[in-house]
Amino acid sequence: MRLPVTRKENTFSPDFRKVILRYFDNGPDRTIALVEKIISMPEKEAHDAFVETLREFSRRHRNITRRFQQNYEMVKNFMQEQNIPLGELSAEKKMLLGSFFSLEYSVESAAFFNPSIVESPDQTGLEEGSKRIIVSFRATGEGHISSIVFHTGVIDSSGEMHFEKGGRFIEDALMVKRKRYKKSKFCSKLEEMKLPGDVVRAVMDQLNDIFIYGELVHAVKNILRANNQNEAKRRAAEEIMWLADSHYELTFSRDTHINERVIFPISFAERKGIEDARFVKFTHNNGKVVYYATYTAFDGVAILPKLIQTTDFYHFKVKPLHGTGAQNKNLALFPRKINGKYAMLSRIDGINSYIGFSDNINIWGQPILLQSPRYHWEYVQIGNCGSPIETSEGWLVITHGVGPVRRYCLGASLLDLEDPTREIGRLKEPLLAANETEREGYVPNVVYSCGSIIHNRQLFVPYGMSDTSSGFISVDMDELLNRLKKGG
């Protein structure tokens, strides 16, 4: 008999109005031809065109001229590489040129799914028994490119969920590249990526033990200029740059509401998407709270596990995860250290669930097998649906299982509090499966979550519905724990 769950009335679906401005790459020849047309425009005609553009689009974006200026700089850099000077241009013509190399991108036009939920760092101004929450979502737009967006709300004392209305604008962030790299750690990750050793040595031999981003760019360009490099070696040299690009920091304007912030793919390693962020509120031994999220970066061919770090959801640091235990998808951190070590769930073989321990949150060795498929609804694979939740009875893990007709269901397991390599109990029946209103979508018959939360003895689980939209369920914690302690 399945455990009773309550489907909440709160749902989220794609909002086509949430658009950001991206750089429009029109190809080398067409870019040069277009730039020449704009440069030759009479100033009066350029002024009128710019005013018309602002009239049409300025209400759809915050500080649109800043983005036009940034895209102008990208065009300018390209033209300089072609040895074509732009000459002296007026401020208006520069921004007009930038507007021609801009396009609107609807961040969540295709899907809005795979959410995680954490307690907000701001718990002020609430009624007794209420908790402010932040929910992250995987938003997918044209070309199936995924990004991370947020919504915030409150769970009140009666268990009802109230979400703040999102703003009209949506804002991507300013990127700051990491300035210094340690060669030994960088080479270790290149080895994991299985890049040709001769190419790696040719690049890295040009660099000191500690190097900066610009020095790496110069070293890679030296290799790419060589005429004797075949396509495989040229791609390997480019992948070295992609790894460097995957270290960065993001800062959002303080005047943005969290509902207006989007973490959009920036590095080449994630150009096809930032997938399935699992946020967790992590408490260090000294009491300091940091929010971490593991996610999968996808470049269209390969995946790269990465880690986001923030304390306030305004400033984010992003780094790759290293080691044999940080492979494949489905990585989820525990919310505190266990016996002095970081702990993380994984699914390195794509089938079974594993657990690993580390002294360094970015470096993970070989993990330990934790769970294998046991019941028919999880025979294809079993994995976590977000970070474990600490309870008095053990670590609660919401899981996913894949069964007949590639149906995804949610399950639950309980791990020993002091020794989480030991499973205490597992639900024999799914906690949640798609009903008739949830099973139709981009990927049918899927329910999936990236993180849950407990409030007032209720478990709240946000979940994606068939990779299209998202909803929430609540479960009585006492009933769930009793069922798990009895073996499911």
N, C-alpha and C positions, 0 to 999 in steps of 0.2 A: 504494500500500500504506500502510495506516494505521500510525502510530507505536504501538508497544505501550505500554499503560498498565496499572497495577495498581490494581484497586479494593480499598480497604482494608475491613476488617471493621467499622470504626467507623461507626455511623449514629446519627442523631438524629431522633426523631419527636415530634409534639406531646405535651405532658404536661398533661393536664386539671387536675392538682392545683395548678398554679402560678397562684394567684389573688391579685389585689390588690383593695383597697377603693376604689371610685369614688363620686363624689357621685351620688345618685339624684334626678334632676329629675322631680318628679311633676306638673308643671304648676302655674300660679299658683293656681287655685281650689282644687285638691286639696291643695296645699301649705298654704294658709291653714287649710282645714278640719282637716287632720291636726295641724297645730301647736296649734290650739285644743283638740283632744281630749287631746293629751299634756299641755298646760299644766293642764288641769282634772283630771288623774289625781290621786287621793290619793297622798300620799308613800309609804305602805306598798306600794301597788300598783305605783308607779313603781320602787321599790326592788326588789321581787320580779322585775319584768319585766327590769330592768337586770342583775340577778344571773343570771337565766336566759340572757340574751343573751351575757353574758361566758362562761358555762359552755359554751355551744354553739359560740362562734366564736373565743375568745381563743387557742386552740391552733393556729388556722389563720393567725394573723397576729402579727407582732412589734409590740408597743406599739399594740394596736388602739384603746385609749382616746384616743391622740393623734389618730388619724384621726376618731374620733367627735367630738372637740372641734373639729377643723377644719371638719367638715361642719355642726356646730352654728353656727359662726361664719358660714358661708355662708347658712344659713337665717335667722339673725339679721339679716344685711345685707339679705336680700330683704324680710323683714318690715318693716324700717325704711323701705325704699323705698316700701312700701305704707302707711306711716304707721300701722303696727300695732305698738305696743310689746309686748315679751315680758314685761316686768316682772321681778321678782326670782325667779330659779330656783335651786334647789340644784344643786351640782356634779353629782350623779347624774342629775338630771332633764335637765340640759344635755346630758350624754353620751348619755342615753337618746334624747333628741330627735335628736341627731346620728346615732344608729344607725338610726333610721327613715328617714333620708335617705342611707343607705349601701347599696351593693350590691356583691356580689362579682363580679369580672370575671376570667374565665379567659384569661390573656394569650395563650396559644399553643394554644387549643383547636381552631383550624381548620387551622393550618399552621405549619411551622418550616423555613424555607428561605432561599435566597440569602445564604450565609455569606461572610464575609471572615476572613482570618487574619493576625495580626501576631506578632512576637516580643514576649514580655511584658517590661515594664520590670524585673521581678524574675527574675534568672537565678541566684539563690543556691541552694546546697544540691543541685546537680545532679551526676550522674555525668558523667565526661568524655565528650564527644561527644554530649551531650543538649542539648535546647533547650526552654525553657518557652514555651508559646504561649497566645495569647488568640484565641478564635474568636467573632466576633459573628454573630448570626442575625437575620433578619427573622421575628418571631413575630406571628402573626395570630390574632385572636380573633373573638368575636361581632361582627357588623356589618362584617366585613372591615377592622377597625382594626388597623394594623400598628405594632409597637414594636420596640425593639432590646434584645436580651438577649445574655448572654455565657456562654461556658464556657471553662475553662482546663484545660490538660493539658501533656504532655511528649511530644516526639518523641525517642526514644532513639537511641543510636548505630547501631542496626541498621535504623532507619527505621520502627519500630513506634510507634503513637500510643496514649498512655495518658491518659485524661481523668479528672479528679477528679469524684467523685460530688457532684451538686448538693445544696444544702440544702433543707429543707422549705419555708422561707419565700421569698417574693420581695418585693422592696421597691422602690417608686418613690421618687423623690427630693424634696428640698425645693427649691422654685423661688425664685430671686432675680431679679427683673426688673432689666433694665439701667436705670441711673439717669439717664444723660445721652445726648442725641442731637444730632448735628450736622445742622442744617436742610438744608444743600446736598446732603449725601449722602442724606438721607432723601427729599428731593424728587426726586432722580435716580431712586431706586428706584420711587417713585410714578409717575413718567413711564413707566418700563419696564412698569409694571402697566397702563398705558393708562387710568388713572382720569380722569374728567371734570375738565378744568382749572379750571372755576369752583368745584367743590367743594374741590379741593386748595388753591386760593388762599384760599378762605373759612376753611379750617382753619389753614393755615400762616401766614397774615397775622396771626393772633393770637399767634404765638410768636416768641421771640427766636432769634438764630442758633444758640445752644445752649439746649436745653430739656430738661426732665425728664419722666418718664412721666406724672406727675399733671397737669402742665400740658397735655399732649396730650389726656388724658382730658377735661379741662374744656373744651378747645377743640372737641373732637368732640361733646360733649354739647350745647354751645351750638348747633351746626348741627342736631343731631337734634331739638332742641326746636322748631325753626322749623316752622311749620305749612305753609309753601309748598314743602316738599321732597317730590318724587315718590319712588316706591319705588327707582328707579335711583340717585338722588342719595343717598338714605338708605343704600343698600347700599355706595355708594362711600365715604361717611363711615365706615361700619363697617369697610371694608377698610383704611382708614388705621390704625385701631386694631389690626387683625390684623397689620399689618406691625410695629407697635411691639411687639406681643406676641411676635413671632418672635425678638426679642433677649432672651436670658435665660441664667442660669447654674443648674446643677444640682449639688447636693452630696449624696453618699450618706454614711450613717453609717459610721464606721470599723469597726464591728463586723459589717458585712455582708461575706459572701464574694462575690466577683465573680459567681459563678453565681446569686446572689440579687438582683442589681441589674437593674432594667428602666428603660430610657429610654422613657417612655410619652408620647404626644402631650400637649402642654401648651397651646400657643398655638392660637388659633382657626384660623390658617393651616394647621395640621397636624392638625386635629381628626379627619380621616378616615384619618390614617396617617403614619408615618415609614417611608419605603420605601428599601430597598436601600442601606444604609450601606456605603461603601467606605473602610475604615480603612487608614491607611498610617503607618508609622514614618518621620517626617520628620527629617532631620538638617540643622540650620542651619549656616552657614559657620563659626560660632564653636564648633561641636561640640554645641550644645544640641539635645536630642532632644525633639520634641513629636509626639504622635499626633494626626493629623487624620482626619476622616471627612467626605466629602461625602454628602449624602442628599437625597431628594426629600420635601418636605412637601406634603401633599394635603388640601385642605379640602372635598372632595366635588365641586368644580368646577374649580378652578385648582390648578396646581402651583407651588411656590416652592423653588428650589434653595438648600440651606443647608449650613453648615459647622460641624462639632463640633471642639472642641479640648480636649485633656487631656494631662497628663503622668503621671498615676497611676491613672486609671480610677475615681477617687473624685469628683473635681471636674471638671465639664465646662462649657465656655463654648459658646454656640450663637448664630450670627449668620447672616443671609441672605447669599447671594452676589449680586453686582451685575454689570450690564453685558451687552452683546450676546453675549458668549462664555459667559455663565452662564445659558443658557436650556435648556429641555427637560430630559430626564433624562440619565443616563449620564456624569456628571462624575467624573473620577478624577485626583488629583494625582500628580505625580512625587515620589519620596522625597527629592529635594534640588533646589536651584536649578540651572539650566543656563545657563551664560554670564551669571550674575548675576541671573537672573529666575526667578520661579516658573513652572512649566509644568503644564499640565493637558490631559487628553484630554476630548473632549465629543462629543455627537451632536446638534447644534443643529437639524438638519433632520429628525431621526427616521430617516434612511436611511444616511448616511455618517459616518465617523469624522473628527474634527477635532482639531487641537492648537492651544493658545493659550499666550501668554506674558504675564506681568504683573509689575510692580514691587510690586503690592499683592495679597495673597492673597485679599482679598475683592472685588476689582474686576477684571473681565475684559473686554477689548475683543474685536473681531471675530477669530475664530480662522482658522486655515489648514486647508484641506482636506487630510487625511492619507491616508485610505483610502476606497475605494468598493467595493461588492460586486464580486467577480471570479468566484467559483465558484458553481455553482447552489445549493449549500447555504447561501449567504449572499446570494442575489439580493434578498431582501425588504429586509434591512437588515444592517449590520455595526456593531458597537460594542465597547467594552472590557468586560472582566470584572474590573475592578479596576485598581489602580495599576500602572504599569510597574515591572519588577524590574531592577535594574542587574546586568549580568554583564560579564565581560571582553570579550565579543564584541558587546555592544550592549544596548539596552533590550528586555527580553522583555515582550511584552504578550499576555496571554491574552484572546482575543476571543470574542464570540458572533456567530453568524450565524443568520439565519432563512431557511428555504427552503420547499419544498413542504409543504402541509398545516400551515403555520405551525409546523414543527418547529424547535426551538432546538437548536443544537449549539455546542460549544466549539471554538475554533481557537487558533492562536498566530501571532504576528508578531514580527519582530526589527527594531528601529529603530536607526539610527546613534547611537553614544554621544554624540558631540559635536554632531550635527545631527539631532535626532529627527524633524525634518520629512521625513527620507529613510528610506523603508522598505527594509531589506536583503533580507528574505525573509518569506514567508507560507506556512503549510501549505496544500497543495492539497486535502487530505482533512481532515475534522474530527478534532480531538484526542479528542473524546468526544461520543457521542450516546447518548440513553436506550436502555437495553436493555429486554428484555421485562418485567423486574421493576421498572423505574423509570418506564416511560412512562404508567402509570395514576396519576391524581391529580386535584387541583382544576383544574389546567390541563395536559392531557395532552401528552406528547411534548416536554417542556422539560427541559433541563439548563442551569443558570445559576450563575455564581459572581460574587462581589464582591471577590475578592482572594486571592492565592496567596503562597507563601513557599518559599524554597530552603533546604535543610539537607543537608549532607554530599553534595553533588552530586545531590540528588534534589529535584525540584519537587513540592510538595504542593499540591493544588488541592481546596479544599472546594467542594461544589456542591449546589444545590437540585435535587430530583427532582420534576418535574411540580408545582411550587409546593405541595408537601405535606410532604416530609421532606428530610433532607440526608445526604450521604455524602462520601467523600474518595477521591481517586486520587493515586498517585505516578507520576512519569515520570522516567526517567533524563535528566539535564541534558545530558550529552555527546551522546547520541543526538538529543535535541531540537534542540540548537544546530547540530549537523552537518546535520540535515535542513533547518533554516531557512537556513543559509548556502548550501546548494545550491539554494535557491529553492523549497523545500517538498516 
